[in-house]
Amino acid sequence: MSELAYREALNQALAEEMERDANVFLMGEEVARYNGAYKVSQGLLDKYGSARVVDAPISELGFAGLGIGAAMVGLRPVIEMMTWNFAILAMDQIVNNAAKLRHMSGARCAARSCFAGRGGQVAACRRSTARRWKRTTCTSRA
């Protein structure tokens, strides 16, 4: 059994799914021309083209919503956040739209999509966790 770095395994999995299903596409910040902030999407732009490996602007809420809309019409988006902390900016789309769409449409529609991102912290100004929020904002004082 060969050993792979985690990002290489993710890259292979993305490539396999993109090869298997023409409806799968990848969108996120720096995933195309830069090959991904952590090189997970390395080589995918050259192999699958700019229609399926799409650089998004710095607007997590916007491209998360675009991915959900694409999923509603049958595409299979993989939406990559540069770090999972940035997904906080897209939580309205993820929690209130993607997660509830099937129920709200009476099972006529679903947003089959994948949201991915690096879980580690890159700098003090980017450190955010739900646990920290709860501890600092939900403390009741009598």
Residue, then its C-alpha position, 0 to 999 in steps of 0.5 A: m500500500s502506498e502512502l499519500a499526503y492527506r492533500e494528495a488523497l483529497n486531490q485523487a478523490l476529487a479527480e476520480e469524482m470529476e472523471r466519473d461524473a461530468n456534473v462535479f465541479l470545484m469552486g473556491e478561492e484560489v482553487a484554479r490558477y493557484n492550485g489551491a491554497y494548500k495544493v489540494s486542487q493541484g493539476l485539476l484546472d489543467k485536466y478539467g478546465s476552467a468551467r469545472v475548476v472555478d476561482a471564486p472571489i473572496s465572498e464565501l456567502g456568495f459562492a456557497g449560495l452559488g454552489i447550493g443553486a447549482a446543486m438544485v439544478g443537478l450539478r454536484p458542487v464541491i465548495e472549498m473554503m480556504t480555511w473552515n473558519f471562513a465558512i462562518l461567513a457562509m453559515d446562512q447559506i449552509v444552515n438555512n438553505a442547503a440543510k433545509l432545502r429538501h424539507m422545505s420543498g417537500a422532498r422535491c428538491a435537494a442541494r447535494s453538495c460538498f463543503a470542504g476546507r482546512g480545519g487548522q488555524v492560520a493566524a491569530c486573527r483567523r482563529s474562530t470556533a463555535r466553542r469560543w463563541k459560546r464561551t465569550t458571547c453566551t455566558s449569562r451573568a446574574 
